[in-house]
Amino acid sequence: RVIASGQGQHRPANTLDELQAALSACARIRSPDPAWSGSVLTVKFILTATGHLVGPPHVTYAKLGGSSEVHKAFRTAALAAIDTCFPLSITGGLGGAIADRIIFLTVAGSGPGEIRIPLNQR
C-alpha cells in the first residue's frame, strides 16, 4: 500500500500509478461540506527528485459553487488537504522521472484527488 508520507506511508511510490494513488489518498478533503458538492480546485506544482515541493502550489482552475464564504472555505480545505501530501516519499527512479516537471492535481468537493503530468515537457 502506497500513501503519502503525511499519511503514514508504508513504501515509496515507484510508478506514476503509485504517485496517483499516493496523491489521491492524501489530497482528499476529510470532512466535506455538502455545500461544496460540484466544487473543484486544480493546482499545479513541481517536485524535486526527493518528493519536496519547489515553491507553493498555484491554483490554475477553480469551479466553485455557493456564496463567497463557501468558496473561501472550500479553497482553504482543498489547499490544506494538498499540504498534507508533501514531502512525498518516492523512489529515486520515479524522482528522476518527475523532478522539475509540472504536475496538476485536482481536488473535488467530495471524492479523491486526480493528477495529470503533461508528457510534452522539458
Secondary structure, 3 states (H helix, E strand, C coil): CCCCHHHCCCCCECCHHHHHHHHHHHCCCCCCCHHHCCCEEEEEEEECCCCCECCCCEEEEEECCCCHHHHHHHHHHHHHHHHCCCCCCECHHHHHHHCCCEEEEEEECCCCCEEECCCCCC
